[in-house]
Amino acid sequence: MKRHVQITDLKSHLSEHLRMVRTGQPLIVMDRNTPIARIIPYEAGAEVLVIRKPRPGAPRIQDIPMPPPVKLDVDVVEVLREERDEDDEWA
């Protein structure tokens, strides 16, 4: 059974939630109605991340050109400020 928890509740009751994860119950962390992370029990030897060497002939990361900057008709900083002001109204 997957449990869902809001960020604020996770911060307030971290030890309690981690105890539940330790018993084998995965935990989905939510930011409002959006799932943003999954906390699962640790299993020794079950590493998911496999690091491998690049294939022969693959370009080095520093040789890959960056995409051109996005040209926007809006002030991104102002949009961020407005969004944060809206979030403060809901807090």
LINRAQUI-V86735 format. One record per pair of residues at least 12 apart in sequence whose ideal C-beta (glycine too) atoms are under 10 Angstrom apart, sorted by the first residue. I is the first residue (numbers start at 1). J is the second residue. D is the distance in whole Angstrom. If there is no record, write none. Layout:
# LINRAQUI-V86735
I | J | D
I | J | D
This chain:
# LINRAQUI-V86735
1 | 25 | 7
1 | 26 | 9
2 | 25 | 8
2 | 26 | 6
2 | 27 | 8
2 | 28 | 6
2 | 35 | 10
2 | 38 | 8
3 | 17 | 8
3 | 20 | 7
3 | 21 | 9
3 | 25 | 6
3 | 26 | 7
3 | 27 | 5
3 | 28 | 7
3 | 39 | 10
4 | 27 | 8
4 | 28 | 5
4 | 29 | 8
4 | 30 | 5
4 | 33 | 10
4 | 35 | 8
5 | 17 | 6
5 | 20 | 9
5 | 27 | 6
5 | 28 | 7
5 | 29 | 6
5 | 30 | 7
5 | 39 | 9
6 | 29 | 8
6 | 30 | 5
6 | 31 | 8
6 | 32 | 8
6 | 33 | 10
7 | 29 | 6
7 | 30 | 7
7 | 31 | 6
7 | 32 | 9
7 | 36 | 8
7 | 37 | 9
8 | 31 | 10
8 | 91 | 10
9 | 29 | 9
9 | 30 | 9
10 | 27 | 8
10 | 29 | 6
10 | 30 | 9
10 | 37 | 9
10 | 39 | 9
17 | 29 | 9
17 | 39 | 8
18 | 39 | 8
18 | 41 | 10
20 | 39 | 9
20 | 41 | 10
21 | 39 | 5
21 | 40 | 7
21 | 41 | 6
21 | 42 | 9
22 | 41 | 6
22 | 42 | 9
23 | 41 | 8
24 | 40 | 9
24 | 41 | 5
25 | 39 | 10
25 | 40 | 9
25 | 41 | 8
26 | 38 | 6
26 | 39 | 7
26 | 40 | 5
26 | 41 | 7
27 | 39 | 4
27 | 40 | 8
27 | 41 | 10
28 | 40 | 10
32 | 87 | 10
32 | 90 | 9
